[in-house]
Amino acid sequence: MHIKDRRAFLQLLTAAGAGMLAPAMLRAQQGMEQFYDLPTFGNVSFMHITDLQSAWKPLYYREPAEQAALESANANPPSVTGDALLQYYNLMIGSAQAYAFSSVDYEASAADYGPLGGIAHLASLIDIVKRSRKQAWLLDGGNGNLQSSAPWAAADKAITLHDTLGINLALPTQATIRAAIRTAVPAAHASDTPPSDGGVSAAAADQVGHVSSIAHNVFGPAHDKPLFAPYKLQKQNGVVVAVIGQAAHNEGFAKDNCDTNAGPGAKTDVNRPAAIPLDEQGLQRIVNDVRKQGAQAVLLLSRAGVNADIQLAARVTGIDVILGGRSATPLPEPILVPNKKGKTAVTNAGAQGRFLAVLDLDIRKNGLVDFRYNLLPVVAGFVQADSRMEKRLSAAYATADHNLSEKIAVTQGMLYRRGTFNGTWDELLLQAMLQQSGAQIALYPGYRWGPTLLAGVAITREDMINQLALGDTHMCSGILSGSQIHELLENAAAALFNTDAYERSEQDMMRTAGLRYRINPEQAPDKRITDVMVGSQPLVADEQYKVATWGVSLPSESAQVKAAHGVTEGEATTQSSDLESKEAAPVSGAATEGEAKAEVQEMPASTPPAMLDVVESYLRQKKIIPVMTPYLPEIIRK
């Protein structure tokens, strides 16, 4: 269908149907005041933000045009994208909602509406909502501070900016969790009774500061008592609501992986799976407990991801609404999930400060009667920036703005990140890795953060940093066998397409350059990836390939030199250990000491280059970045 005809069709479809979002769509065409003028409803209100990721300035972010899923989920949220998403939610092409939630006509809509988010604009919108909902609490789903340009510019001021939003209750940050687990003393957890609102460990309380953190599933070494208050009972207008916290159960701590101790054999801060389980039975006990304490409604503030939240909602009863995060997948409407005792509404507020969720509840003596949920796009052109927050932001960037704004190159095409497989930003980063390393293959995990750059604009130093928001990470170069490479791809596919949603990594498929493959999401584990080609040749299991990675553990080149000359048993353990993704399950099967001696050629030891230097060198050499065509493997269905 021609775009003009398609636009007219969806406009007629919108006019004909009176969906939940129709009034908001009309407001989008009338201007800022009407767009954010939400009628009050019920007697209790909450606001929800999640995954700000240090995106303090307004930005562009194109939602995925494709999002492969298991066949049973393809036509439903959160997997529905593009035109199908607009039709599913009855959104009109050209509206602010269509721009915020989909990739359809993205560049034209970006020119019309401008960037989204920005902490000063978000703060202003929070104030607008509070005018009509004075008792509303602001809940934060975590991941407020990635190591992007904001903390890189002024690390001591980034958290201050975040806290000044007026957050009432939050999930603990990774840094807070890590510190609490490291300092926890087993003897201090003598009781099996979950702590009440004030029962937070001293170590955790020191880290939390003035924003209360809750998490029912973060445990210390003895695994007998949560390190944070599992929930908070909050009263609004005489109504008691319980908010339960659920930290991410499979989100690894970021770390640099380019050294001889990079593998799982090296010491780590914490055994992540043991410290943060996804405990349905424990959560059910807490829900039952808060109901006995008089909670008339129960909310779950979750970082499990959309698919895991949907699975949990079908199994745990008594939760009215799940306020979700981590997936970076905004849901325009709640997904109503039936369970044995009713229904649970699953929501997700997106990421990077581009949305503010407003939940209005009508709660009576016997519980929740009805609710309204609005996920408001923070359109920078629709809402005036908060002047006080804008001053704080300017102060935070004052010493680094000149350096951050330096223009390195110009892109001729749009650079974006999201999608099941490579985006155009991914292609740029992968090509930079190949050029710098001289490797045959480049790989890194399918990270979902990273703003979009429109065609024809300059790429600045800040843009580079925002795409590498893991801190001082390096590009690893090493030798992998064909079987190891295949295993990496299979593990990434398993983390993306696992039939058990609790086992999914909430990443997209591993980004690749230098190889091609076919993928069957419905196939059994270890059989999803087939027909892998390196250049024009099939991948050979026992052949050695030079590989460049970022965010994936590899024995460093200097470690392989040691292997070529013979190493001690302890050295061999660290340099030939399993491959490990920052956020995915470990991958086993590294080369043995004997294989390393036989196959790895001697090479001089070298310090792995920082990814920022790798990308900057590539951009300065190219100067003009042509339109990138992202690699999409062939998807095989039964």
C-alpha positions in Angstrom: 0.0 0.0 0.0 1.3 3.5 -0.9 2.3 5.5 2.1 -0.3 8.2 1.5 -3.0 5.6 1.1 -1.8 3.8 4.2 -1.8 7.0 6.2 -5.3 7.8 5.1 -6.4 4.2 6.0 -5.0 4.4 9.5 -6.5 7.8 10.1 -9.9 6.5 9.1 -9.4 3.5 11.3 -8.5 5.7 14.2 -11.5 7.9 13.7 -13.8 4.9 13.4 -12.6 3.2 16.6 -12.9 4.8 20.1 -9.8 3.1 21.6 -8.2 4.0 24.9 -5.6 6.2 23.3 -8.0 8.1 20.9 -8.4 11.2 23.3 -4.6 11.4 23.7 -4.1 11.2 19.9 -6.5 14.1 19.5 -4.6 16.1 22.1 -1.3 15.4 20.3 -2.7 17.4 17.4 -3.9 20.3 19.5 -0.7 21.3 21.3 1.2 20.9 24.6 -1.4 22.0 27.1 -4.1 19.6 25.8 -1.6 16.8 25.2 -0.6 16.5 28.8 -4.0 17.4 30.3 -4.9 14.1 31.8 -8.4 13.9 33.4 -8.2 12.8 37.0 -9.5 9.3 37.9 -10.0 7.2 41.0 -8.5 7.9 44.4 -4.8 6.8 44.2 -2.1 7.7 41.6 1.5 6.8 40.9 4.0 7.9 38.4 6.7 5.6 37.0 10.0 6.0 35.3 12.7 3.5 34.5 16.1 3.0 32.8 17.0 6.7 32.5 20.5 5.5 31.6 22.0 8.9 32.2 20.2 10.3 29.2 20.0 13.8 30.7 19.7 15.6 27.4 16.8 15.3 24.9 17.5 12.6 22.3 16.3 10.7 19.2 15.6 7.0 19.6 14.0 5.0 16.8 12.1 2.0 18.1 12.8 -1.3 16.2 11.3 -1.9 12.7 11.6 -5.6 13.3 11.7 -7.7 16.4 11.9 -11.5 15.9 10.2 -13.7 18.5 9.0 -17.2 19.0 6.2 -17.7 16.4 3.5 -17.8 19.1 4.4 -14.2 20.2 5.1 -12.6 16.8 1.7 -10.8 16.4 1.4 -9.6 20.0 3.2 -7.1 22.3 6.0 -6.8 23.1 7.1 -8.2 19.8 4.7 -6.3 17.4 6.5 -3.4 15.6 6.1 -0.9 12.7 2.8 -0.8 10.9 1.5 -3.7 12.8 2.1 -1.9 16.1 0.2 1.2 14.8 -2.8 -1.0 13.8 -2.7 -3.0 17.0 -2.9 0.1 19.2 -5.0 2.2 16.8 -2.3 4.9 16.5 -2.4 7.4 13.7 0.6 7.8 11.5 2.1 11.2 12.1 0.9 11.5 15.7 3.3 12.0 18.6 2.4 8.6 19.9 3.2 6.9 16.5 6.5 8.7 16.5 7.4 7.7 20.1 6.3 4.1 19.9 7.1 3.0 16.4 9.7 3.3 13.5 7.1 4.2 10.9 8.0 7.4 9.0 10.6 8.0 11.7 12.8 10.6 10.1 9.8 12.7 8.9 8.2 12.5 12.3 11.5 13.4 14.0 11.6 16.6 11.9 8.1 17.4 13.0 8.4 16.7 16.7 12.1 16.9 17.5 13.9 14.9 20.3 12.2 13.2 23.3 13.1 13.2 26.9 15.8 15.2 28.7 15.9 15.4 32.5 14.8 19.0 32.6 11.7 18.3 30.4 10.9 15.1 32.3 11.1 17.1 35.6 8.7 19.7 34.2 6.2 17.0 33.1 6.4 15.4 36.5 5.4 18.7 38.0 2.5 19.1 35.5 1.1 15.7 36.6 1.5 16.5 40.3 -0.6 19.6 40.0 -3.7 17.4 39.6 -2.4 14.4 41.6 -0.7 16.0 44.6 -0.3 12.8 46.6 1.1 10.8 43.7 4.3 9.0 44.3 7.1 8.8 41.8 8.5 5.2 41.4 11.9 4.5 39.7 12.5 1.1 38.1 16.3 1.5 38.3 19.3 1.8 35.9 19.3 5.5 36.1 23.1 5.9 35.6 24.9 4.2 32.8 28.5 5.2 32.3 27.6 7.5 29.4 28.6 11.0 28.7 26.8 12.5 31.7 28.8 10.8 34.5 31.8 10.8 32.2 31.5 14.6 32.2 30.7 15.1 35.8 30.5 11.8 37.8 29.8 13.5 41.1 26.8 15.4 39.8 25.0 12.7 37.8 23.4 11.0 40.8 22.4 14.4 42.1 20.6 15.2 38.9 18.7 11.9 39.1 17.7 12.4 42.8 16.3 15.9 42.3 13.5 14.4 40.2 11.7 13.8 43.5 11.7 10.0 43.5 9.8 8.5 46.4 10.6 4.9 46.0 13.1 3.0 43.8 14.7 -0.3 42.9 18.3 -0.4 44.1 21.0 0.4 41.6 23.7 -2.1 40.6 26.2 -0.2 42.6 24.0 -0.3 45.7 23.3 -4.0 45.3 27.0 -4.8 44.8 28.0 -2.8 47.9 25.2 -4.3 50.0 26.1 -7.9 49.1 29.8 -7.3 49.5 29.4 -5.9 53.0 26.6 -8.2 54.2 27.5 -10.3 57.3 25.7 -13.7 57.5 25.4 -13.5 61.3 23.4 -10.3 61.0 20.5 -12.2 59.3 19.3 -14.4 62.1 15.6 -14.1 61.4 13.7 -15.6 58.5 11.0 -13.0 58.7 11.1 -10.5 55.8 12.0 -7.0 57.1 9.2 -4.4 57.2 9.5 -0.9 55.8 12.4 -0.1 58.1 14.2 -3.4 58.0 17.0 -2.5 55.5 20.5 -3.6 56.3 22.9 -0.9 57.5 25.2 -1.5 54.5 22.3 -1.0 52.1 21.0 2.0 53.9 24.3 3.7 53.7 24.2 3.3 49.9 20.6 4.2 49.3 20.8 7.8 50.6 17.5 9.7 50.9 15.7 7.7 48.2 14.2 4.5 49.7 15.1 1.3 47.8 13.0 -1.9 47.9 13.8 -5.4 46.5 12.4 -8.7 47.8 14.9 -10.9 46.0 18.4 -9.5 46.8 20.0 -11.7 49.4 23.3 -11.8 51.3 25.7 -14.8 51.6 23.5 -16.7 54.0 20.5 -16.3 51.6 18.1 -16.1 54.5 17.0 -12.5 54.5 16.6 -9.7 51.9 19.2 -6.9 52.1 16.6 -4.4 51.3 13.0 -3.9 52.4 10.9 -6.2 50.2 8.0 -3.7 50.0 6.5 -0.5 51.2 3.0 0.1 52.4 1.8 3.5 51.3 -1.4 5.3 52.1 -3.1 7.8 49.8 -6.6 9.3 50.6 -7.1 6.6 53.3 -6.3 3.8 50.9 -3.4 1.4 51.6 -1.3 0.3 48.6 1.6 -2.1 48.8 4.6 -1.6 46.4 6.9 -4.6 46.2 10.3 -4.3 44.6 11.9 -6.9 42.3 15.5 -6.5 41.1 16.8 -8.0 37.9 17.6 -11.7 38.4 19.9 -12.1 35.4 21.6 -8.8 34.9 25.3 -9.0 35.2 27.6 -6.3 36.6 29.6 -4.5 33.9 33.3 -5.2 33.9 36.2 -5.0 31.6 37.0 -8.3 30.0 40.4 -7.9 28.2 42.9 -9.4 30.6 44.3 -12.8 31.5 41.8 -13.1 34.3 38.8 -12.2 32.2 37.0 -15.6 32.3 34.7 -17.1 34.9 37.7 -18.6 36.7 38.6 -15.1 37.9 37.3 -13.7 41.1 34.1 -11.7 40.9 32.2 -9.5 43.3 29.3 -11.8 43.8 27.7 -15.0 42.6 24.9 -13.2 40.8 22.3 -16.1 40.3 22.5 -16.9 44.1 22.3 -13.3 45.2 19.3 -12.4 43.0 16.8 -15.2 42.2 13.4 -14.8 40.6 11.5 -16.5 43.4 7.8 -17.0 42.5 7.1 -18.7 45.9 8.8 -16.1 47.9 7.0 -13.3 46.0 3.6 -15.1 46.5 4.2 -15.2 50.2 5.0 -11.5 50.3 1.8 -10.7 48.3 -0.3 -12.8 50.7 1.4 -11.1 53.7 0.8 -7.5 52.5 -2.8 -8.4 51.8 -3.2 -9.7 55.4 -1.6 -6.4 56.6 -4.5 -4.5 54.9 -3.1 -3.7 51.4 -6.1 -2.9 49.2 -4.0 -3.0 46.0 -0.6 -4.5 45.2 1.9 -3.1 42.7 5.1 -4.8 41.7 8.0 -2.5 40.7 10.0 -4.9 38.5 13.2 -5.2 36.5 12.6 -8.7 35.2 11.7 -7.5 31.6 8.4 -7.6 29.7 8.3 -11.3 28.8 9.3 -12.4 32.3 6.7 -10.1 33.9 4.0 -11.6 31.6 5.1 -15.1 32.7 5.2 -14.1 36.3 1.8 -12.5 36.1 0.2 -15.7 35.0 1.7 -17.7 37.9 1.7 -15.3 40.9 -1.8 -14.2 42.1 -2.9 -11.1 43.9 -0.7 -8.5 42.0 -2.9 -5.8 40.4 -0.3 -4.0 38.3 3.3 -4.7 37.3 5.3 -1.6 36.6 8.1 -3.0 34.5 11.5 -1.9 33.1 14.8 -3.1 31.6 13.4 -4.3 28.3 13.6 -0.8 26.8 10.2 -1.7 25.2 7.5 0.9 25.9 4.0 -0.5 26.1 1.4 2.0 25.0 -1.3 0.0 26.8 -1.1 -2.6 29.7 -1.2 -6.3 28.8 -3.9 -7.9 30.9 -2.6 -11.4 32.0 -5.2 -13.9 33.4 -4.2 -16.1 36.4 -6.0 -18.4 38.8 -7.5 -15.6 40.9 -8.1 -12.8 38.4 -5.9 -10.6 36.1 -2.7 -8.7 36.4 -1.9 -5.6 34.2 1.7 -5.7 32.9 3.2 -2.4 31.9 6.6 -1.1 30.8 7.7 2.5 30.7 10.5 2.3 28.1 13.9 3.9 28.7 16.1 6.9 28.5 13.7 9.4 30.1 11.5 9.4 27.0 8.3 8.4 28.8 6.5 9.2 32.0 3.9 6.6 33.1 0.8 7.7 35.0 -1.3 5.1 36.8 -4.6 6.1 38.3 -6.4 3.5 40.5 -10.0 3.4 41.7 -9.7 1.4 44.9 -12.5 0.5 47.2 -12.9 -1.5 50.5 -12.7 -4.8 48.6 -9.8 -3.9 46.4 -9.1 -2.4 42.9 -12.3 -1.6 41.0 -10.8 0.1 37.8 -7.7 1.9 36.6 -6.4 4.2 33.9 -2.8 4.0 32.6 -1.2 6.6 30.3 2.3 6.3 29.0 3.2 9.9 28.1 6.0 10.6 25.6 8.2 13.4 26.9 8.2 15.5 23.7 10.8 18.2 24.3 8.9 20.6 22.0 5.6 20.1 23.9 6.8 20.8 27.5 9.0 23.6 28.7 12.2 22.5 30.5 12.3 23.0 34.2 14.6 26.0 34.8 16.2 24.8 38.0 16.9 21.4 36.5 18.3 23.0 33.4 20.7 25.1 35.5 21.9 21.9 37.3 22.4 20.2 34.0 24.4 23.1 32.6 26.6 23.1 35.7 27.2 19.3 35.4 28.4 19.7 31.8 30.2 23.0 32.2 33.7 21.6 32.3 33.3 19.0 29.5 30.9 20.5 27.0 33.6 21.7 24.6 35.2 18.3 24.5 31.9 16.5 24.2 30.7 18.6 21.4 33.8 18.1 19.2 32.7 17.0 15.7 34.5 13.8 14.6 32.7 12.8 11.3 29.4 13.2 9.5 26.9 10.4 8.8 25.0 10.3 5.5 22.4 7.9 6.8 20.5 7.5 10.0 22.3 5.6 12.8 20.1 3.5 15.1 20.6 0.7 17.5 17.3 -1.3 18.3 16.2 -4.4 16.5 16.6 -8.1 16.9 19.7 -8.1 14.7 22.3 -5.5 13.7 21.4 -1.8 13.5 23.3 0.8 11.5 25.1 2.0 14.7 26.1 -1.6 15.2 27.5 -1.8 11.7 29.6 1.2 12.3 31.1 -0.1 15.5 31.7 -3.5 14.1 33.5 -2.1 11.0 35.7 0.0 13.3 36.6 -3.1 15.3 37.5 -5.1 12.2 39.7 -2.3 10.8 41.5 -1.7 14.1 42.1 -5.4 15.0 42.6 -6.9 11.5 40.3 -9.7 12.7 38.2 -11.8 10.5 35.1 -11.6 12.7 33.8 -9.0 15.2 31.2 -9.7 17.9 29.4 -8.0 20.8 26.2 -8.4 22.7 22.9 -6.9 21.5 22.8 -3.9 23.8 19.6 -1.9 23.5 20.7 1.5 24.7 22.2 4.2 22.5 20.5 7.2 20.9 19.7 7.5 17.2 21.5 10.0 15.0 19.5 11.5 12.0 21.0 11.5 8.5 23.3 14.4 7.6 24.4 15.3 11.1 27.8 15.4 12.7 29.0 12.6 15.0 30.4 14.2 18.1 32.5 12.7 20.9 29.4 12.6 23.1 27.6 10.5 20.5 30.5 8.0 20.6 30.5 7.8 24.4 26.7 7.3 24.5 27.1 4.3 22.2 29.8 2.8 24.4 28.1 3.4 27.8 29.9 0.6 29.8 32.7 2.8 31.1 36.4 2.2 30.3 35.9 -0.9 28.3 38.3 -2.3 25.7 38.2 -4.2 22.4 39.5 -7.7 22.9 41.4 -9.6 20.2 41.9 -13.3 20.3 41.8 -16.6 18.6 38.6 -18.7 18.8 37.8 -22.1 17.2 34.8 -22.4 14.8 33.0 -24.4 17.5 33.5 -21.7 20.1 32.1 -19.1 17.7 29.1 -21.3 16.9 28.6 -21.8 20.6 28.6 -18.0 21.3 25.9 -17.5 18.6 23.8 -20.4 20.0 24.0 -19.0 23.6 23.0 -15.6 22.4 20.0 -17.1 20.5 19.1 -19.2 23.6 19.1 -16.0 25.8 16.8 -14.3 23.2 14.4 -17.1 22.3 14.3 -19.3 25.4 10.8 -20.7 25.9 11.3 -19.9 29.6 11.0 -16.1 29.8 12.9 -16.1 33.1 16.0 -17.3 31.3 16.1 -14.5 28.7 18.8 -11.9 28.9 16.7 -8.9 27.7 19.3 -8.2 25.1 18.9 -8.5 21.3 20.8 -11.0 19.2 24.6 -10.8 19.3 25.9 -8.2 16.8 28.2 -9.7 14.2 30.4 -8.7 11.3 32.5 -11.0 9.0 30.1 -13.9 9.2 26.6 -14.8 8.0 24.2 -17.4 9.4 20.7 -18.7 9.4 18.6 -18.8 12.6 15.5 -20.8 13.6 13.9 -19.3 16.8 11.7 -22.4 17.3 14.4 -24.9 17.0 15.8 -26.8 20.0 18.7 -25.3 22.0 22.1 -25.6 20.2 20.3 -26.1 16.9 19.0 -22.7 16.2 22.1 -21.5 14.3 23.0 -23.1 10.9 24.9 -22.5 7.7 27.5 -20.2 9.3 29.8 -18.6 6.7 33.0 -16.7 7.3 33.5 -14.7 4.1 32.8 -17.1 1.3 33.8 -20.2 3.3 31.7 -22.3 5.8 32.7 -22.0 9.5 34.9 -25.0 10.3 34.6 -26.3 13.9 38.3 -27.1 14.5 39.7 -24.2 12.5 41.1 -21.1 14.3 39.8 -17.6 13.6 41.0 -14.2 14.8 38.1 -12.5 16.5 37.6 -9.0 17.9 35.0 -8.6 20.7 33.6 -6.0 23.0 31.7 -7.0 26.1 32.6 -10.7 25.6 35.4 -12.4 27.5 38.4 -13.5 25.4 41.9 -14.6 26.4 44.0 -11.5 25.6 46.6 -11.7 22.9 49.3 -11.4 25.5 47.9 -14.4 27.4 47.9 -16.5 24.2 51.6 -15.7 23.7 52.2 -17.2 27.1 50.2 -20.3 26.0 52.3 -20.7 22.9 55.5 -20.9 25.1 54.0 -23.0 27.8 52.2 -21.8 31.0 51.5 -23.0 34.5 48.3 -24.8 35.2 46.9 -21.7 37.0 47.8 -19.5 34.1 46.2 -21.9 31.6 43.0 -21.8 33.7 42.6 -18.1 33.5 43.6 -17.6 29.8 41.7 -20.5 28.3 38.6 -20.2 30.4 35.0 -20.1 29.2 33.7 -17.2 27.1 31.4 -14.9 29.1 29.0 -12.1 28.1 28.5 -9.2 30.5 24.8 -9.9 30.7 24.3 -13.4 29.3 25.0 -16.9 30.6 28.6 -18.1 30.4 29.7 -20.0 27.3 32.0 -23.0 27.8 34.5 -24.7 25.5 37.7 -22.6 25.3 40.8 -24.1 23.7 43.0 -26.3 25.8 46.6 -25.6 26.6 47.8 -28.1 24.0 45.6 -26.6 21.3 46.8 -23.1 22.2 50.5 -24.3 21.8 49.7 -25.9 18.5 47.5 -23.3 16.9 48.3 -19.8 18.2 51.0 -18.0 16.5 53.4 -16.0 18.5 52.5 -12.3 18.7 53.8 -9.4 20.8 51.9 -8.6 24.0 49.9 -5.4 23.8 47.5 -3.3 25.8 44.0 -3.8 24.4 42.8 -0.5 22.9 39.9 1.3 24.5 36.7 1.1 22.4 36.4 4.8 22.4 39.8 5.1 20.7 38.9 2.4 18.2 35.7 4.2 17.1 37.3 7.6 17.1 40.2 6.5 14.9 37.8 4.9 12.5 35.6 8.0 12.3 38.5 10.4 11.8 39.9 8.3 9.0 36.5 8.0 7.2 35.3 11.6 7.9 32.1 10.8 5.9 30.1 7.7 7.0 28.1 6.4 4.1 24.6 5.0 4.5 25.0 1.7 6.4 23.1 -1.5 5.5 22.6 -3.6 8.6 23.2 -7.3 8.4 20.0 -9.4 8.8 20.4 -13.2 8.9 17.9 -15.4 7.2 15.2 -16.4 9.7 13.9 -20.0 9.2 10.5 -21.0 10.4 9.0 -24.4 10.7 
